[in-house]
């Protein structure tokens, strides 16, 4: 009986109960990781340090050290190019997706006619990017249509982009900001198609903010602009961190690097090299996540 009381004691306080619910929340993931993911992860690390040959007796694993990693980084030029392109796309797209998602969430939280329809429209890209629809997007017919559109409107797009750059540069806007914003216009399809989940998360967070805070700010004479920066943004800052992590991982999962890793492993049957590529890719994701979370978490406001 005393043993049970000692076990229950740490979870009787409010902080203890939050820790308990947190453990219960991640328990399914922990169980799945231990029973289904840990062993393949260890095997892939072993394969990345080995040369693998298939025979009638099964896979023969010979330890060769870091040769596969050196091969992936120095010999296989396609891997380096696609990895750098993926990282650059993340650096460009992630801030745009977060800003666009937060802006749309604030707009969709307002009361206007057809609000439910508007919310559904902006969530449609999440549905269209899954299953059969995603396969249809990659068919030759859709690619041909996109190519025709690009050919017919290519000159007009170049001229409009050039004109926009010229106007902004004349207005005194920094050159790097100008190229970043005009590049964002060219990436509008990617930004919209990858913002559905983030919009829902931001929208749910905004709806949890007490209306009394906005009422008090209006009484004090705050404008809507000031209310956004002083109330909305700090209150949803934890969700900015959540969406940052989600967007980075989602962007990496869409990268062509994953297709290259699978092609090297299952088409060329070079499992050692493909495992080394996968681990380099995994470590790149982890480094970007750690750096991003380290800096963003310092600005996060948690309401007690």
C-alpha positions in Angstrom: 0.0 0.0 0.0 2.8 2.4 0.9 4.5 1.5 -2.4 1.4 2.5 -4.4 1.1 5.8 -2.5 4.8 6.6 -3.3 4.1 5.9 -7.0 1.1 8.1 -7.1 2.6 10.9 -5.1 4.5 12.6 -8.0 1.3 12.7 -10.1 -1.0 14.2 -7.5 0.0 17.8 -8.1 -1.1 19.8 -11.2 2.4 19.6 -12.7 2.5 15.9 -12.0 -0.9 15.4 -13.7 0.3 17.3 -16.8 3.4 15.1 -17.0 1.2 12.0 -16.7 -1.1 13.1 -19.5 2.0 13.9 -21.6 3.4 10.4 -21.1 0.0 8.9 -21.9 -0.2 11.1 -25.0 3.1 9.9 -26.5 2.8 6.3 -25.2 1.4 5.0 -28.5 4.3 6.6 -30.5 6.8 5.2 -28.0 5.4 1.7 -28.2 5.3 1.9 -32.0 8.9 3.1 -32.1 10.2 0.4 -29.8 8.4 -2.5 -31.4 8.3 -1.5 -35.1 10.9 1.1 -35.8 13.9 0.7 -33.5 15.1 -2.5 -35.1 15.0 -1.3 -38.7 16.7 1.9 -37.6 19.6 0.0 -36.1 19.8 -2.3 -39.1 19.9 0.6 -41.5 22.8 2.1 -39.5 24.6 -1.2 -39.7 24.0 -1.5 -43.4 25.3 2.1 -44.0 28.6 1.0 -42.5 28.8 -2.2 -44.5 28.9 -3.7 -48.0 25.9 -6.0 -48.6 25.8 -8.9 -51.0 22.7 -11.1 -51.6 23.2 -14.8 -52.0 21.3 -18.0 -51.6 22.1 -18.0 -47.9 20.7 -14.5 -47.5 22.4 -11.1 -47.0 26.1 -11.1 -46.4 27.1 -8.0 -44.4 30.8 -6.9 -44.5 31.9 -4.0 -42.4 33.7 -1.3 -44.5 33.5 1.8 -42.3 32.5 5.2 -43.7 33.1 4.3 -47.4 29.4 4.5 -48.2 29.1 7.9 -46.6 32.1 9.1 -48.5 30.7 7.7 -51.7 27.4 9.4 -51.2 28.9 12.8 -50.5 31.8 12.8 -53.1 30.9 10.3 -55.9 27.1 10.4 -56.3 26.6 14.0 -57.6 22.8 13.6 -57.9 22.5 13.0 -54.1 24.5 16.2 -53.3 22.5 18.3 -55.7 19.1 17.1 -54.6 20.0 17.4 -50.9 21.2 21.0 -51.4 18.1 21.9 -53.4 15.9 20.4 -50.7 17.6 22.4 -48.0 17.3 25.6 -50.1 13.6 25.0 -50.7 13.0 24.6 -47.0 14.9 27.8 -46.2 12.7 29.6 -48.7 9.3 27.9 -48.4 9.0 27.3 -44.6 8.8 31.0 -43.6 6.4 31.7 -46.5 4.2 28.8 -45.5 4.1 29.9 -41.9 3.3 33.5 -42.7 0.7 32.6 -45.3 -1.0 30.1 -42.9 -1.2 32.5 -40.0 -2.5 35.3 -42.2 -5.2 33.0 -43.7 -6.1 31.7 -40.2 -6.6 35.2 -38.9 -8.8 36.1 -42.0 -10.8 32.8 -41.8 -11.5 33.4 -38.1 -13.5 36.6 -38.9 -17.2 36.4 -39.2 -18.3 36.8 -42.8 -20.8 35.1 -45.2 -19.5 31.8 -46.6 -16.8 31.4 -43.9 -17.3 27.6 -43.8 -16.9 27.3 -47.6 -13.8 29.4 -47.5 -12.3 27.2 -44.9 -13.1 24.1 -46.9 -11.5 25.6 -50.0 -8.2 26.2 -48.3 -8.1 22.7 -46.9 -8.8 21.1 -50.3 -5.0 21.0 -51.2 -4.5 18.6 -48.3 -7.1 16.2 -49.8 -5.8 16.8 -53.4 -2.2 15.9 -52.3 -3.1 12.4 -51.2 -3.9 9.1 -52.8 -5.2 8.9 -56.3 -5.4 12.6 -56.8 -1.7 13.0 -56.3 -1.1 10.3 -58.9 -3.4 12.2 -61.4 -1.3 15.3 -60.8 1.7 13.4 -62.0 0.2 12.0 -65.2 1.4 13.0 -68.6 -1.9 14.7 -69.3 -1.7 17.1 -66.4 2.0 17.7 -67.1 1.2 18.5 -70.7 -1.4 21.0 -69.6 1.0 22.7 -67.2 3.6 22.8 -69.9 1.2 24.4 -72.4 0.2 27.0 -69.7 3.8 27.7 -69.0 4.7 28.1 -72.7 1.7 30.4 -73.4 2.0 32.5 -70.4 5.8 32.3 -69.8 6.7 35.6 -71.5 3.9 37.4 -69.6 5.0 36.0 -66.3 8.6 37.0 -66.9 7.5 40.5 -67.8 5.2 40.9 -64.8 7.9 39.5 -62.5 10.5 41.9 -63.9 8.1 44.8 -63.7 7.4 44.0 -60.0 11.1 43.8 -59.2 11.7 47.1 -60.9 8.9 48.9 -59.0 10.1 47.5 -55.6 13.7 48.3 -56.3 12.8 51.9 -57.2 10.8 52.2 -54.0 14.0 51.5 -52.1 13.3 47.9 -51.0 16.3 45.8 -50.2 17.5 43.7 -53.2 17.4 40.4 -51.3 13.9 41.1 -50.0 12.8 41.9 -53.6 14.1 38.7 -55.0 12.7 36.7 -52.1 9.2 38.1 -52.5 9.1 37.8 -56.3 10.4 34.2 -55.9 7.5 33.6 -53.5 5.1 34.6 -56.3 6.5 31.9 -58.5 6.1 29.4 -55.6 2.5 30.3 -54.8 1.2 26.8 -55.8 3.7 25.1 -53.5 2.9 27.5 -50.6 -0.9 27.1 -50.9 -0.8 23.3 -51.4 1.3 22.8 -48.3 -0.5 25.2 -46.0 -3.8 23.4 -45.3 -2.9 21.6 -42.1 -1.0 24.7 -40.7 -4.1 26.9 -41.4 -6.3 24.5 -39.3 -3.8 24.4 -36.5 -3.5 28.2 -36.4 -7.2 28.6 -36.7 -7.8 26.2 -33.7 -5.3 28.1 -31.7 -6.8 31.5 -32.5 -10.3 30.3 -31.5 -9.0 29.3 -28.0 -7.9 32.9 -27.3 -10.3 34.5 -24.8 -12.5 37.3 -26.4 -12.2 39.3 -23.2 -8.5 40.0 -24.2 -9.6 41.7 -27.4 -12.5 43.5 -25.6 -10.1 44.9 -23.1 -7.7 46.0 -25.8 -10.5 47.8 -27.6 -11.5 49.6 -24.4 -7.9 50.7 -24.0 -7.9 52.1 -27.6 -5.8 49.4 -29.3 -6.2 49.0 -33.0 -6.6 45.6 -34.8 -3.0 45.8 -35.9 -1.8 46.3 -32.3 -4.1 43.5 -31.0 -2.6 41.1 -33.5 1.0 41.9 -32.4 0.3 42.1 -28.7 -2.4 39.4 -28.3 -2.8 37.0 -31.3 0.8 36.5 -32.1 2.1 35.8 -28.6 -0.9 33.5 -27.8 -0.3 31.4 -31.0 3.5 31.4 -30.7 3.6 27.8 -29.4 1.7 26.7 -32.5 4.2 28.6 -34.6 6.8 26.2 -33.2 4.6 23.2 -33.8 3.9 24.2 -37.4 7.6 25.0 -38.0 8.5 21.4 -37.0 5.6 19.9 -39.1 6.4 22.0 -42.2 10.1 21.2 -42.1 9.4 17.4 -41.9 6.6 17.6 -44.5 8.9 19.5 -46.9 11.6 16.9 -46.5 9.1 14.1 -47.0 8.2 15.6 -50.4 11.8 15.9 -51.4 13.1 13.9 -54.4 15.9 12.7 -52.2 13.6 10.0 -50.8 13.0 8.7 -54.4 16.7 8.7 -55.0 17.4 6.7 -51.8 14.7 4.1 -52.8 16.0 3.9 -56.3 19.6 3.2 -55.2 18.5 0.6 -52.8 15.7 -1.3 -54.6 16.6 -0.6 -58.3 20.4 -0.8 -58.1 20.3 -3.2 -55.0 23.0 -1.1 -53.3 21.5 -1.2 -49.8 24.7 0.0 -48.1 24.9 3.2 -50.2 21.1 3.9 -49.9 21.3 3.4 -46.1 24.2 5.9 -45.9 22.2 8.4 -48.0 19.2 7.9 -45.8 21.3 8.6 -42.6 22.9 11.7 -44.1 19.4 12.9 -45.1 18.1 12.1 -41.6 21.0 13.9 -39.9 20.4 16.9 -42.1 16.8 17.0 -41.0 17.7 16.7 -37.4 20.3 19.5 -37.6 17.9 21.9 -39.3 15.1 21.0 -36.7 17.4 21.5 -33.7 18.7 24.9 -34.9 15.2 26.1 -35.8 13.6 24.9 -32.6 16.5 26.3 -30.5 16.0 29.9 -31.9 12.2 29.9 -32.2 11.6 28.4 -28.7 13.3 31.4 -27.1 10.5 33.6 -28.5 7.6 31.3 -27.6 5.1 32.6 -25.0 3.4 30.0 -22.8 0.3 31.0 -21.0 -0.1 29.4 -17.5 
